[in-house]
Amino acid sequence: MENMLHLAPCRASVPDCFIVPPEQLPPAASAAVSLPIIDLSGGHDEVCQAILDAGKEFGFFQVVNHGVSEQVLQDVEALCNEFFELPAEDKAHLYSEDRQKPNRLFSGTTYETGGQKYWMDCLRLACPFPIGDSTSDWPDKPQKLREMFEMFAVLTRGVGMELLRLLCEAMGIRPDYFDGGLSGGDVILSVNHYPQCPNPSMTLGLPPHCDRNLVTLVHTGPIHGLEVLYNGNWIEVEPVPNAFVVNFGLQLEVVTNGMLKSVEHRVMTNSTLARTSRAVFIQPKEDCLVGPAEEFLSEDSPPYYRTITFGDFRRMHSVVKLRASLNFTTNLKKIQKDMGIEAKQE
């Protein structure tokens, strides 16, 4: 527990282990570029096309009027803040540095980073789907945390599945393509807490990375922090009240054979305010085979990714290394080739 940032006294400077070289911390672009905001109460065809267009252009978008009530979002946000304000002894049993443990409290990132530390504490919980009893440890404080978190996970997953169905319609494949094993893994809820940082220009809350899952929905709260790589520049994501930020994961890139891309993103810190976000990850089952869908293959578009289980993919794609070049983006085709699992050309 001594590694938990939010339990430590306020620091006057950033410890050396958190410092990121200046060339790997390019600032966000000054030009205003906003993620698309999609109103799910709009016309069906227009919403379908907007999701596809936003996915192709940014890999990210925000959704409003999604059906998760403002009260639920406020209640979950309040519980998250209350959890991180608990005394250390009330959550010490949750602390673990074992990345294989599904439910745990830790500091840093779930990726392997070669010793580089990041300015974030995280409560990460796995909800077996369908949501039900789990033998793994859950926080027993604050009261009703588990009840509210499970409800939030169910509702948010429902929004994600509806977005995938609408996306399928826009792409011309059957609406239920992502039902079953492709989305049937544990629903992961990550509560990411970024304490006040004495010098945000020297470190990051999370390094540039792409999500390994199918789709991610994030309730960011009102404080800036999330940035997305767009046309070689980092752009700030403007918080929208009661919205979810939606992010296409690498599994969606694989299924669409690269038509949709999973886009790198990072999290900045704040010198005056702590920030807490809630992310729900929809992912395949560990033994689910994931590969390019036949609908996206042709003579002109052979399979660019090999079909492998999600569990193998996740273990393969576990390392984050900061790069000096702004033009670096995660090239999954190259990663698979370098790892010796290049797609077979039939």
Buried (B, 14 or more C-beta within 10 A) or exposed (E): BEEBBBBBEEBEEBEEEBBBEEEBBEEBBEEEBEBBBBBBEEEEEEBBBBBBBBBEBBBBBBBBEBEBEEEBBEBBBEBBBEBBEEEEEBBEEBBBEEEEBBBBBBBBBBBEBEEBBBBBBBBBBBBBBEBEEBEEBBBEEBEEBBEBBBBBBBBBBEBBBBBBBBBBBBBEBEEEBBBEBBBBBBBBBBBBBBBBBBBBEBBBBBBBBBBBBBBBBBBBBEBBBBBBBBEEBBBBBBBBEBBBBBBBBBBBBBBBBBBBBBBBBBBBBBEEBBBBBBBBBBBBBBEBBBBBBEBBBEEEEEBBBBBBBBBBBBEBBEEBBBEEEBEBBBEBBEBBBEEEBBBEEE
